[in-house]
């Protein structure tokens, strides 16, 4: 069945360009992880500062390893400044 993670984060207008430039470095390791089935990142149409993230992992230990190594919080830290 796997584990699905759905979350969103908001990026202040003055940080968007920086955050968007950093996204490839965040997304790449997740995409390359053997037990990660995918990551989708979309900007919400009605709230331009909000981005939705969906990730799919093989199982709970794979997801826990992803979080433990700091991959999940990195994007939020970059967004917050």
N, C-alpha and C positions, 0 to 999 in steps of 0.2 A: 504494500500500500504506500509506504513512504511518508515523508513529512513535508508539509507545505507551510511556508512562512509568507504571510501577507502583512505588510506594514506600510506606513507612509511617513514622510518627513517633509518639513517645510524649510525652504531656503530663502533667507532674506534677499531682497533684490540686489543689494550691493555685494552678495557672495555668490550669486548664480554662475557667473562666468568662471570663477575659480572652481566651484564645485563641479560644473560640467566638464571642465578640463581634467579634473581628477578622477572622474568616473571610470575611464578605461582601466586605470590602475587598480581600481576596486573590483570591477566586474570581471576582469580577465582571470584572476586566480579562482574565482567562483566558477566561471565557465569551464576552466581546465580541471577542476577537481573531479576525480574519477566517479565519485558517488553523488555528484550534484547533477541533476537532470536538466536544470535550466534556471535562468534568472531573467526576469522581465522587469524593465524599468520604464515607466511612462509618466509623463507630465499630465496632470489633470487639466482638462479643458476649462473648467469653470474657475479653478483656483490656480493660476499660473505658478505660484510659489510652492505648490504641493506636488510631490512626486510619489508615485506608488511603486512599491517593490514587491515582486512575487518570486520566491525561490522554491525549488523542489529538490529534496534530498532523498537518497535511497532509504535511510532509516534514521532513527533517533540518535544513535551514536555518531553518525556522520554529521547530522545537524549540530549536535553538541560540540563536536570537534571544530566545526566552522565558527561557532560562537566563541568557544574557548580561545581560539587563535586570533580573536579580535576582528574578524572580517565584517561581522554584522554592525558593530558600533562605529566603525571607521567612517562610513558615509554620513551618519548622523553628526559626528563630531565635526566633519568638514562643513556640514550645512550650518551648524550652530555658530561656528566661528571661534 
